[in-house]
């Protein structure tokens, strides 16, 4: 009997389960039953469903959030295959003795 779940790094996840990956992404296990399969076999895959900001804040794909002087953007390519977490930090410059 085949175990119906996603197996990642020695752990088992069921359909809809989420976990943190590389401290930057939230992954989800997805089970899909093909419509024309008389044996009701599922295919299993994983997908990045969100990014994580520095303080653990969930950032949806396509969303940009600002935390203090840092801007976090969770982006995906046009087919949703590659998800990236981008960080921009504002630099504050102090002018001393200027006119």
C-alpha positions, 0 to 999 in steps of 0.5 A, spaced: 500 500 500 502 506 498 502 512 503 498 517 501 502 523 503 507 528 501 514 526 504 519 531 505 525 531 509 523 525 513 516 528 515 510 526 512 504 531 510 497 530 508 493 534 503 493 541 505 498 541 511 503 547 511 510 547 513 516 552 513 521 551 508 528 554 509 525 559 514 523 564 508 517 560 505 511 556 507 509 550 503 503 546 502 502 539 500 497 538 495 493 531 493 489 531 486 485 525 484 485 525 477 478 525 474 479 519 469 482 514 474 478 508 476 482 506 482 482 513 485 489 514 486 492 521 488 498 525 485 502 528 490 505 535 490 508 541 494 507 548 492 510 555 495 503 558 498 507 564 501 513 567 504 515 569 511 518 576 513 524 576 518 519 576 524 515 570 521 510 575 518 506 571 513 506 575 506 502 572 500 505 571 493 504 578 490 504 582 496 509 587 499 509 589 506 514 594 510 516 593 517 520 599 520 526 600 514 525 594 511 520 592 505 519 585 503 516 583 497 514 576 495 514 575 488 512 569 483 514 568 476 508 568 470 507 561 471 508 561 479 513 556 478 519 560 482 517 564 488 522 569 491 522 573 497 526 580 496 528 585 501 530 592 501 532 596 506 532 604 506 539 607 508 538 613 513 544 618 511 545 623 517 548 630 514 552 633 519 554 641 519 551 642 512 547 648 509 
